[in-house]
Amino acid sequence: MGWNGWAYLIFGATLVLTFIWIMFHYYRPKRKKKVEEPKYRMLKDDDEG
């Protein structure tokens, strides 16, 4: 494997690790209320109108 192969491997691994970190950060239980709140607020507005 030449330099290009190693570069693609490192770049791909970096992208995968970044994606995993974003998913872990967004979906951790501590943030659940903050993430789910807009959905319930939107539904609440529909019920009142």
PDB file of N, H, CA, C and O in Angstrom:
ATOM      1  N   MET A   1       0.862  -1.172   0.000  1.00  0.00           N
ATOM      2  CA  MET A   1       0.000   0.000   0.000  1.00  0.00           C
ATOM      3  C   MET A   1       0.904   1.229   0.000  1.00  0.00           C
ATOM      4  O   MET A   1       1.793   1.358   0.842  1.00  0.00           O
ATOM      5  N   GLY A   2       0.671   2.118  -0.942  1.00  0.00           N
ATOM      6  H   GLY A   2      -0.051   2.014  -1.626  1.00  0.00           H
ATOM      7  CA  GLY A   2       1.470   3.337  -1.055  1.00  0.00           C
ATOM      8  C   GLY A   2       0.934   4.442  -0.162  1.00  0.00           C
ATOM      9  O   GLY A   2       0.045   4.236   0.663  1.00  0.00           O
ATOM     10  N   TRP A   3       1.506   5.620  -0.356  1.00  0.00           N
ATOM     11  H   TRP A   3       2.229   5.788  -1.026  1.00  0.00           H
ATOM     12  CA  TRP A   3       1.088   6.771   0.446  1.00  0.00           C
ATOM     13  C   TRP A   3      -0.377   7.135   0.221  1.00  0.00           C
ATOM     14  O   TRP A   3      -1.074   7.526   1.158  1.00  0.00           O
ATOM     15  N   ASN A   4      -0.839   7.009  -1.006  1.00  0.00           N
ATOM     16  H   ASN A   4      -0.273   6.692  -1.767  1.00  0.00           H
ATOM     17  CA  ASN A   4      -2.247   7.326  -1.292  1.00  0.00           C
ATOM     18  C   ASN A   4      -3.182   6.390  -0.534  1.00  0.00           C
ATOM     19  O   ASN A   4      -4.208   6.826  -0.010  1.00  0.00           O
ATOM     20  N   GLY A   5      -2.840   5.132  -0.475  1.00  0.00           N
ATOM     21  H   GLY A   5      -2.007   4.778  -0.900  1.00  0.00           H
ATOM     22  CA  GLY A   5      -3.657   4.177   0.265  1.00  0.00           C
ATOM     23  C   GLY A   5      -3.719   4.502   1.745  1.00  0.00           C
ATOM     24  O   GLY A   5      -4.789   4.456   2.353  1.00  0.00           O
ATOM     25  N   TRP A   6      -2.574   4.829   2.325  1.00  0.00           N
ATOM     26  H   TRP A   6      -1.705   4.867   1.831  1.00  0.00           H
ATOM     27  CA  TRP A   6      -2.555   5.201   3.746  1.00  0.00           C
ATOM     28  C   TRP A   6      -3.335   6.488   3.992  1.00  0.00           C
ATOM     29  O   TRP A   6      -4.031   6.609   5.001  1.00  0.00           O
ATOM     30  N   ALA A   7      -3.223   7.439   3.084  1.00  0.00           N
ATOM     31  H   ALA A   7      -2.658   7.341   2.265  1.00  0.00           H
ATOM     32  CA  ALA A   7      -3.948   8.704   3.237  1.00  0.00           C
ATOM     33  C   ALA A   7      -5.459   8.464   3.216  1.00  0.00           C
ATOM     34  O   ALA A   7      -6.188   9.024   4.035  1.00  0.00           O
ATOM     35  N   TYR A   8      -5.929   7.635   2.282  1.00  0.00           N
ATOM     36  H   TYR A   8      -5.337   7.180   1.617  1.00  0.00           H
ATOM     37  CA  TYR A   8      -7.362   7.324   2.233  1.00  0.00           C
ATOM     38  C   TYR A   8      -7.807   6.557   3.473  1.00  0.00           C
ATOM     39  O   TYR A   8      -8.901   6.785   3.988  1.00  0.00           O
ATOM     40  N   LEU A   9      -6.970   5.662   3.945  1.00  0.00           N
ATOM     41  H   LEU A   9      -6.081   5.478   3.527  1.00  0.00           H
ATOM     42  CA  LEU A   9      -7.307   4.892   5.146  1.00  0.00           C
ATOM     43  C   LEU A   9      -7.419   5.802   6.365  1.00  0.00           C
ATOM     44  O   LEU A   9      -8.375   5.689   7.132  1.00  0.00           O
ATOM     45  N   ILE A  10      -6.472   6.686   6.550  1.00  0.00           N
ATOM     46  H   ILE A  10      -5.695   6.777   5.927  1.00  0.00           H
ATOM     47  CA  ILE A  10      -6.502   7.613   7.687  1.00  0.00           C
ATOM     48  C   ILE A  10      -7.677   8.579   7.568  1.00  0.00           C
ATOM     49  O   ILE A  10      -8.366   8.851   8.551  1.00  0.00           O
ATOM     50  N   PHE A  11      -7.902   9.096   6.362  1.00  0.00           N
ATOM     51  H   PHE A  11      -7.342   8.875   5.563  1.00  0.00           H
ATOM     52  CA  PHE A  11      -9.020  10.016   6.151  1.00  0.00           C
ATOM     53  C   PHE A  11     -10.352   9.324   6.416  1.00  0.00           C
ATOM     54  O   PHE A  11     -11.221   9.897   7.074  1.00  0.00           O
ATOM     55  N   GLY A  12     -10.526   8.111   5.919  1.00  0.00           N
ATOM     56  H   GLY A  12      -9.820   7.646   5.385  1.00  0.00           H
ATOM     57  CA  GLY A  12     -11.764   7.359   6.140  1.00  0.00           C
ATOM     58  C   GLY A  12     -11.973   7.041   7.605  1.00  0.00           C
ATOM     59  O   GLY A  12     -13.087   7.166   8.113  1.00  0.00           O
ATOM     60  N   ALA A  13     -10.911   6.628   8.296  1.00  0.00           N
ATOM     61  H   ALA A  13     -10.006   6.526   7.883  1.00  0.00           H
ATOM     62  CA  ALA A  13     -11.033   6.330   9.725  1.00  0.00           C
ATOM     63  C   ALA A  13     -11.387   7.588  10.510  1.00  0.00           C
ATOM     64  O   ALA A  13     -12.173   7.532  11.456  1.00  0.00           O
ATOM     65  N   THR A  14     -10.811   8.720  10.121  1.00  0.00           N
ATOM     66  H   THR A  14     -10.172   8.766   9.353  1.00  0.00           H
ATOM     67  CA  THR A  14     -11.130   9.986  10.796  1.00  0.00           C
ATOM     68  C   THR A  14     -12.597  10.346  10.598  1.00  0.00           C
ATOM     69  O   THR A  14     -13.254  10.789  11.540  1.00  0.00           O
ATOM     70  N   LEU A  15     -13.115  10.165   9.398  1.00  0.00           N
ATOM     71  H   LEU A  15     -12.581   9.806   8.633  1.00  0.00           H
ATOM     72  CA  LEU A  15     -14.530  10.452   9.144  1.00  0.00           C
ATOM     73  C   LEU A  15     -15.444   9.542   9.963  1.00  0.00           C
ATOM     74  O   LEU A  15     -16.435  10.003  10.528  1.00  0.00           O
ATOM     75  N   VAL A  16     -15.116   8.264  10.026  1.00  0.00           N
ATOM     76  H   VAL A  16     -14.311   7.889   9.567  1.00  0.00           H
ATOM     77  CA  VAL A  16     -15.929   7.313  10.785  1.00  0.00           C
ATOM     78  C   VAL A  16     -15.910   7.667  12.268  1.00  0.00           C
ATOM     79  O   VAL A  16     -16.958   7.676  12.913  1.00  0.00           O
ATOM     80  N   LEU A  17     -14.740   7.957  12.811  1.00  0.00           N
ATOM     81  H   LEU A  17     -13.889   7.950  12.287  1.00  0.00           H
ATOM     82  CA  LEU A  17     -14.648   8.316  14.228  1.00  0.00           C
ATOM     83  C   LEU A  17     -15.380   9.619  14.537  1.00  0.00           C
ATOM     84  O   LEU A  17     -16.000   9.748  15.593  1.00  0.00           O
ATOM     85  N   THR A  18     -15.313  10.576  13.629  1.00  0.00           N
ATOM     86  H   THR A  18     -14.810  10.471  12.771  1.00  0.00           H
ATOM     87  CA  THR A  18     -16.046  11.835  13.815  1.00  0.00           C
ATOM     88  C   THR A  18     -17.551  11.591  13.815  1.00  0.00           C
ATOM     89  O   THR A  18     -18.271  12.151  14.641  1.00  0.00           O
ATOM     90  N   PHE A  19     -18.028  10.765  12.901  1.00  0.00           N
ATOM     91  H   PHE A  19     -17.444  10.309  12.229  1.00  0.00           H
ATOM     92  CA  PHE A  19     -19.450  10.435  12.840  1.00  0.00           C
ATOM     93  C   PHE A  19     -19.911   9.740  14.119  1.00  0.00           C
ATOM     94  O   PHE A  19     -20.975  10.058  14.652  1.00  0.00           O
ATOM     95  N   ILE A  20     -19.117   8.795  14.610  1.00  0.00           N
ATOM     96  H   ILE A  20     -18.253   8.537  14.178  1.00  0.00           H
ATOM     97  CA  ILE A  20     -19.458   8.088  15.849  1.00  0.00           C
ATOM     98  C   ILE A  20     -19.501   9.064  17.013  1.00  0.00           C
ATOM     99  O   ILE A  20     -20.395   8.983  17.855  1.00  0.00           O
ATOM    100  N   TRP A  21     -18.544   9.989  17.072  1.00  0.00           N
ATOM    101  H   TRP A  21     -17.817  10.055  16.388  1.00  0.00           H
ATOM    102  CA  TRP A  21     -18.524  10.965  18.160  1.00  0.00           C
ATOM    103  C   TRP A  21     -19.760  11.873  18.105  1.00  0.00           C
ATOM    104  O   TRP A  21     -20.349  12.175  19.143  1.00  0.00           O
ATOM    105  N   ILE A  22     -20.152  12.305  16.914  1.00  0.00           N
ATOM    106  H   ILE A  22     -19.674  12.060  16.071  1.00  0.00           H
ATOM    107  CA  ILE A  22     -21.341  13.157  16.780  1.00  0.00           C
ATOM    108  C   ILE A  22     -22.589  12.401  17.229  1.00  0.00           C
ATOM    109  O   ILE A  22     -23.415  12.952  17.956  1.00  0.00           O
ATOM    110  N   MET A  23     -22.733  11.161  16.808  1.00  0.00           N
ATOM    111  H   MET A  23     -22.062  10.714  16.217  1.00  0.00           H
ATOM    112  CA  MET A  23     -23.893  10.359  17.216  1.00  0.00           C
ATOM    113  C   MET A  23     -23.905  10.157  18.733  1.00  0.00           C
ATOM    114  O   MET A  23     -24.952  10.287  19.367  1.00  0.00           O
ATOM    115  N   PHE A  24     -22.770   9.847  19.303  1.00  0.00           N
ATOM    116  H   PHE A  24     -21.919   9.741  18.788  1.00  0.00           H
ATOM    117  CA  PHE A  24     -22.686   9.647  20.755  1.00  0.00           C
ATOM    118  C   PHE A  24     -23.039  10.935  21.490  1.00  0.00           C
ATOM    119  O   PHE A  24     -23.781  10.906  22.472  1.00  0.00           O
ATOM    120  N   HIS A  25     -22.517  12.054  21.027  1.00  0.00           N
ATOM    121  H   HIS A  25     -21.913  12.078  20.230  1.00  0.00           H
ATOM    122  CA  HIS A  25     -22.781  13.340  21.678  1.00  0.00           C
ATOM    123  C   HIS A  25     -24.259  13.722  21.571  1.00  0.00           C
ATOM    124  O   HIS A  25     -24.845  14.194  22.545  1.00  0.00           O
ATOM    125  N   TYR A  26     -24.855  13.524  20.418  1.00  0.00           N
ATOM    126  H   TYR A  26     -24.379  13.140  19.627  1.00  0.00           H
ATOM    127  CA  TYR A  26     -26.231  13.957  20.193  1.00  0.00           C
ATOM    128  C   TYR A  26     -27.238  13.076  20.916  1.00  0.00           C
ATOM    129  O   TYR A  26     -28.231  13.585  21.435  1.00  0.00           O
ATOM    130  N   TYR A  27     -27.010  11.779  20.961  1.00  0.00           N
ATOM    131  H   TYR A  27     -26.203  11.365  20.539  1.00  0.00           H
ATOM    132  CA  TYR A  27     -28.001  10.850  21.495  1.00  0.00           C
ATOM    133  C   TYR A  27     -27.736  10.402  22.923  1.00  0.00           C
ATOM    134  O   TYR A  27     -28.416   9.493  23.399  1.00  0.00           O
ATOM    135  N   ARG A  28     -26.789  10.991  23.624  1.00  0.00           N
ATOM    136  H   ARG A  28     -26.237  11.729  23.238  1.00  0.00           H
ATOM    137  CA  ARG A  28     -26.572  10.543  25.000  1.00  0.00           C
ATOM    138  C   ARG A  28     -27.777  10.937  25.859  1.00  0.00           C
ATOM    139  O   ARG A  28     -28.429  11.946  25.589  1.00  0.00           O
ATOM    140  N   PRO A  29     -28.070  10.153  26.880  1.00  0.00           N
ATOM    141  CA  PRO A  29     -29.274  10.372  27.692  1.00  0.00           C
ATOM    142  C   PRO A  29     -29.356  11.755  28.336  1.00  0.00           C
ATOM    143  O   PRO A  29     -30.454  12.266  28.559  1.00  0.00           O
ATOM    144  N   LYS A  30     -28.241  12.350  28.630  1.00  0.00           N
ATOM    145  H   LYS A  30     -27.350  11.935  28.449  1.00  0.00           H
ATOM    146  CA  LYS A  30     -28.234  13.656  29.280  1.00  0.00           C
ATOM    147  C   LYS A  30     -28.873  14.736  28.401  1.00  0.00           C
ATOM    148  O   LYS A  30     -29.455  15.685  28.926  1.00  0.00           O
ATOM    149  N   ARG A  31     -28.777  14.609  27.088  1.00  0.00           N
ATOM    150  H   ARG A  31     -28.305  13.838  26.661  1.00  0.00           H
ATOM    151  CA  ARG A  31     -29.306  15.606  26.150  1.00  0.00           C
ATOM    152  C   ARG A  31     -30.711  15.276  25.659  1.00  0.00           C
ATOM    153  O   ARG A  31     -31.276  16.040  24.876  1.00  0.00           O
ATOM    154  N   LYS A  32     -31.285  14.172  26.092  1.00  0.00           N
ATOM    155  H   LYS A  32     -30.826  13.551  26.728  1.00  0.00           H
ATOM    156  CA  LYS A  32     -32.564  13.717  25.543  1.00  0.00           C
ATOM    157  C   LYS A  32     -33.659  14.771  25.681  1.00  0.00           C
ATOM    158  O   LYS A  32     -34.399  15.019  24.728  1.00  0.00           O
ATOM    159  N   LYS A  33     -33.770  15.385  26.837  1.00  0.00           N
ATOM    160  H   LYS A  33     -33.169  15.184  27.611  1.00  0.00           H
ATOM    161  CA  LYS A  33     -34.820  16.386  27.040  1.00  0.00           C
ATOM    162  C   LYS A  33     -34.653  17.565  26.087  1.00  0.00           C
ATOM    163  O   LYS A  33     -35.632  18.042  25.513  1.00  0.00           O
ATOM    164  N   LYS A  34     -33.427  18.035  25.917  1.00  0.00           N
ATOM    165  H   LYS A  34     -32.632  17.647  26.383  1.00  0.00           H
ATOM    166  CA  LYS A  34     -33.165  19.168  25.031  1.00  0.00           C
ATOM    167  C   LYS A  34     -33.441  18.818  23.569  1.00  0.00           C
ATOM    168  O   LYS A  34     -33.911  19.663  22.808  1.00  0.00           O
ATOM    169  N   VAL A  35     -33.154  17.590  23.179  1.00  0.00           N
ATOM    170  H   VAL A  35     -32.772  16.904  23.798  1.00  0.00           H
ATOM    171  CA  VAL A  35     -33.359  17.160  21.799  1.00  0.00           C
ATOM    172  C   VAL A  35     -34.845  16.936  21.511  1.00  0.00           C
ATOM    173  O   VAL A  35     -35.321  17.275  20.428  1.00  0.00           O
ATOM    174  N   GLU A  36     -35.574  16.372  22.464  1.00  0.00           N
ATOM    175  H   GLU A  36     -35.187  16.096  23.344  1.00  0.00           H
ATOM    176  CA  GLU A  36     -36.981  16.036  22.254  1.00  0.00           C
ATOM    177  C   GLU A  36     -37.928  17.215  22.477  1.00  0.00           C
ATOM    178  O   GLU A  36     -39.064  17.183  22.005  1.00  0.00           O
ATOM    179  N   GLU A  37     -37.486  18.244  23.179  1.00  0.00           N
ATOM    180  H   GLU A  37     -36.562  18.270  23.562  1.00  0.00           H
ATOM    181  CA  GLU A  37     -38.366  19.359  23.527  1.00  0.00           C
ATOM    182  C   GLU A  37     -39.010  20.050  22.325  1.00  0.00           C
ATOM    183  O   GLU A  37     -40.215  20.296  22.372  1.00  0.00           O
ATOM    184  N   PRO A  38     -38.284  20.378  21.248  1.00  0.00           N
ATOM    185  CA  PRO A  38     -38.937  21.050  20.103  1.00  0.00           C
ATOM    186  C   PRO A  38     -40.051  20.215  19.465  1.00  0.00           C
ATOM    187  O   PRO A  38     -41.042  20.766  18.985  1.00  0.00           O
ATOM    188  N   LYS A  39     -39.892  18.908  19.458  1.00  0.00           N
ATOM    189  H   LYS A  39     -39.087  18.460  19.848  1.00  0.00           H
ATOM    190  CA  LYS A  39     -40.923  18.047  18.869  1.00  0.00           C
ATOM    191  C   LYS A  39     -42.231  18.174  19.646  1.00  0.00           C
ATOM    192  O   LYS A  39     -43.299  18.317  19.051  1.00  0.00           O
ATOM    193  N   TYR A  40     -42.149  18.122  20.955  1.00  0.00           N
ATOM    194  H   TYR A  40     -41.282  18.005  21.439  1.00  0.00           H
ATOM    195  CA  TYR A  40     -43.360  18.220  21.767  1.00  0.00           C
ATOM    196  C   TYR A  40     -43.940  19.631  21.746  1.00  0.00           C
ATOM    197  O   TYR A  40     -45.156  19.810  21.805  1.00  0.00           O
ATOM    198  N   ARG A  41     -43.066  20.625  21.661  1.00  0.00           N
ATOM    199  H   ARG A  41     -42.078  20.479  21.612  1.00  0.00           H
ATOM    200  CA  ARG A  41     -43.550  22.008  21.577  1.00  0.00           C
ATOM    201  C   ARG A  41     -44.324  22.210  20.272  1.00  0.00           C
ATOM    202  O   ARG A  41     -45.354  22.883  20.260  1.00  0.00           O
ATOM    203  N   MET A  42     -43.832  21.631  19.177  1.00  0.00           N
ATOM    204  H   MET A  42     -42.994  21.084  19.187  1.00  0.00           H
ATOM    205  CA  MET A  42     -44.510  21.750  17.882  1.00  0.00           C
ATOM    206  C   MET A  42     -45.884  21.070  17.944  1.00  0.00           C
ATOM    207  O   MET A  42     -46.861  21.610  17.426  1.00  0.00           O
ATOM    208  N   LEU A  43     -45.964  19.908  18.563  1.00  0.00           N
ATOM    209  H   LEU A  43     -45.171  19.469  18.984  1.00  0.00           H
ATOM    210  CA  LEU A  43     -47.239  19.206  18.687  1.00  0.00           C
ATOM    211  C   LEU A  43     -48.203  19.965  19.590  1.00  0.00           C
ATOM    212  O   LEU A  43     -49.409  19.979  19.340  1.00  0.00           O
ATOM    213  N   LYS A  44     -47.679  20.594  20.636  1.00  0.00           N
ATOM    214  H   LYS A  44     -46.699  20.583  20.839  1.00  0.00           H
ATOM    215  CA  LYS A  44     -48.503  21.368  21.555  1.00  0.00           C
ATOM    216  C   LYS A  44     -49.143  22.546  20.825  1.00  0.00           C
ATOM    217  O   LYS A  44     -50.321  22.832  21.040  1.00  0.00           O
ATOM    218  N   ASP A  45     -48.386  23.237  19.964  1.00  0.00           N
ATOM    219  H   ASP A  45     -47.429  23.005  19.790  1.00  0.00           H
ATOM    220  CA  ASP A  45     -48.923  24.360  19.215  1.00  0.00           C
ATOM    221  C   ASP A  45     -50.060  23.923  18.298  1.00  0.00           C
ATOM    222  O   ASP A  45     -51.022  24.671  18.127  1.00  0.00           O
ATOM    223  N   ASP A  46     -49.978  22.749  17.712  1.00  0.00           N
ATOM    224  H   ASP A  46     -49.196  22.141  17.851  1.00  0.00           H
ATOM    225  CA  ASP A  46     -51.050  22.256  16.844  1.00  0.00           C
ATOM    226  C   ASP A  46     -52.316  21.966  17.634  1.00  0.00           C
ATOM    227  O   ASP A  46     -53.416  22.199  17.134  1.00  0.00           O
ATOM    228  N   ASP A  47     -52.189  21.467  18.846  1.00  0.00           N
ATOM    229  H   ASP A  47     -51.295  21.277  19.252  1.00  0.00           H
ATOM    230  CA  ASP A  47     -53.361  21.147  19.655  1.00  0.00           C
ATOM    231  C   ASP A  47     -54.096  22.409  20.125  1.00  0.00           C
ATOM    232  O   ASP A  47     -55.320  22.395  20.257  1.00  0.00           O
ATOM    233  N   GLU A  48     -53.373  23.479  20.372  1.00  0.00           N
ATOM    234  H   GLU A  48     -52.379  23.491  20.264  1.00  0.00           H
ATOM    235  CA  GLU A  48     -54.008  24.704  20.877  1.00  0.00           C
ATOM    236  C   GLU A  48     -54.766  25.459  19.774  1.00  0.00           C
ATOM    237  O   GLU A  48     -55.769  26.118  20.048  1.00  0.00           O
ATOM    238  N   GLY A  49     -54.287  25.361  18.546  1.00  0.00           N
ATOM    239  H   GLY A  49     -53.472  24.825  18.324  1.00  0.00           H
ATOM    240  CA  GLY A  49     -54.852  26.165  17.460  1.00  0.00           C
ATOM    241  C   GLY A  49     -56.012  25.523  16.876  1.00  0.00           C
ATOM    242  O   GLY A  49     -56.613  26.062  15.948  1.00  0.00           O
TER     243      GLY A  49
END
